[in-house]
Amino acid sequence: MSRNSKVGPATIATVGLMAGLIGAKAVAAGGFDLNRLIEAAKNEKPITIYDSTGKIVEMAENFNAKYGLKATGMKVSANSQLEMIIREAQANNVQGDVVLITDAPAALAQLLPDEFVESYLPEDMAAKIPPEFQKPLAISTNANVWAYNTEAYDKCPVSNIWELTEPQWRGKVALVDPLTKSTYTDWFNQMEAHGDDKVAAAYKAHFGQELRSEEKSASAAWVKAMAQNAPLATDGDDPVAEAVGAPGQKEPFFGLLSSAKFRDNEAKGYKLGICKELEPWVGWTYVKLGLIASKTSSPNAAKLFIHYILTEEGIAPQMKDGKLPTNTDIRMPADEPSGLMAVSDRLFGYDAATGLSDFDRREEWQDLWRTNYSK
């Protein structure tokens, strides 16, 4: 699939999670029988699911109501998930039976090779999940998008990402601190590996001349220039949403944030709008993997939960936040707040062909940001 081709609701990103890349060990389905799996799960201990969104609590409760089982959803950051999974496995004291993790590079580098977790794809879902999402299993793609305040501006005030490095936007761009959220440094590395030509072309389109920089890539030059332009680096998406979307502002911030925060337009009266014409991309995506702890004492219940979240009923709470299911049979709800699907062909998709490089070069990208960041 071309990175710039039009894609459907469930295949927004070119992810390329290939079996040969990580040698993931799959839990054998062995002739899938849902009823048999349900009965086997009822004879096992309750399970706990780790996820970085609070929606996991609702999802676990829905799962319990459907199957008469006991599962507990826990909101745990991706960084904490990694530490907990490894320590629990090493201590033979598994507490998190299922992990839904957005840090795919760390899973590729740390969790799967040492078999702390395993990837399981229910056989009846194999035809519904595109191959690039199967090994290891990705349950959804998530998006971060550039946004503006629709109350303050009739249209997006920025047309090119290089504008954000200029004096008029100094101190007026908000985003999550790349030093605290690894998906951001992964994005930098992904741009350099798979989209550097477009970053360079955007520079020429905006400034009318070829980019010349002491940095080794156009992407690195842009990251450096962004850091030097004193952006507001926050500890999460909520402060970005407020800085950009809060009503009554004369000069609101321009920002980069999770598409999930567009629900605040209704909940908090925010005025967030996606910058639909921004070049070269309106945002970027990353994946959420669905993995099972190798040493779980409730493997059937864990498998059943994985099956459940691959269904529309199971993933629905997260779809409301703009999380796009990998199951191609599922369509996004028409009232999804961000309107993400209208710009699905203009998102820069995650490509796991360089997933290990993303992990290995995180410190390098953090250093580039840290040494150039200006407040």
Steps between C-alpha positions, in 0.01 A plus 500: 500500500631847417548726804294768328227277361143529620429245767196366679407560864690205633816529292603859547868422562755306305627308795689203361526299820669204338566165660857486383576830667448384854454127494186532711381180660127455434266325738357214300131531425466128428168498316307797633176433683358804680260305718774263609725797579227661712447183700874457555529862613229450763722243672790743538592779740393859433726699269641852500554709187752783479428787261607862480142628470239511773251356252641158586292505819179525299621240252575249775161559659328443165701181454391376842137573428512317168674184615430482873871522579715720721750727330645822638621782278788711631622826350880471489735716295700330226826556689359349819353210305845402376654502845209315659483229233872427516517495880188288536631244252841484665338453841255238367224719642291611204240762589435642153366217285433711191692810398376755248811704431569796273878470533542262207878555465559402863280195459700403191831553677432392859182303553457265206860381448529391866151347490363706786188527282354314204294605202171321442273539199168313522460287188155640421652851487788417266311599185383827659834632626739613224829308499701806600309510830524130585852420620496625765133582529405867481146570617482864392681792346507826694554850362654827611387796292584867460214712632388862523230701675197526272356789703808717453568407138268458200742243363822337605761776539787274394547332163850352533683346798802724433289804583506378859876563513461871415492798741122555480446160661774527759357389833158438345513130412401239758586130496582218738863513614699255282721433803206342682312315225693262279242495222622850413865404455380193309312740273819703442684183402214384280498833315872477433476137386183513293402861432813712490451589135161647580638703791768638266241571229284684753799719589555591136129564447492740795836679472551475124844342522666169576563416863860534611574384852782361708258230613510170314136510390215738431305342784782563747525859378128550558509343847794726592325811368180410682684455829677833455169681446396462864192275472290429806609147594238344727473185708199369307230567244256667739707819541548514122125469444436782744770728357369454149127450541381689807236757395537876539865524393625780275829332419468128574780252450533281195558143608566132447284262702317171508185481291333370818503850647245626251237357731573807714317712243178365644612420852679831569382731226838501328539619140746248361524449125735285292732697272384313191721663237833494684799386296645245481272321749215594731629262767653159560400162634631228725364158588366332812604137538285240676725247677462224759736443793683174427471383859135586556307243701187583300601458134149426374347802668781711358440360150129567537567861590725543197222356284249734662696819434535404134122527470302820455331451836832457676693790347206744486595706810836584343357567156314793652844650564613469141684169549468311173449121521716273288203272435395604150138397561460781753410852393557812704188663648372796302502720810868443587594847633822577313382426145824309455374284217465801271879540507601135530701518178708790634635335813861382517475131588725296726725248324644233726771410250704750701340422836825380655679808368231716661580336832878515461508866398264644761782644708659656192179680409443604861850649508428696183185640656655562843808683376296731277190558710440863578240626747 
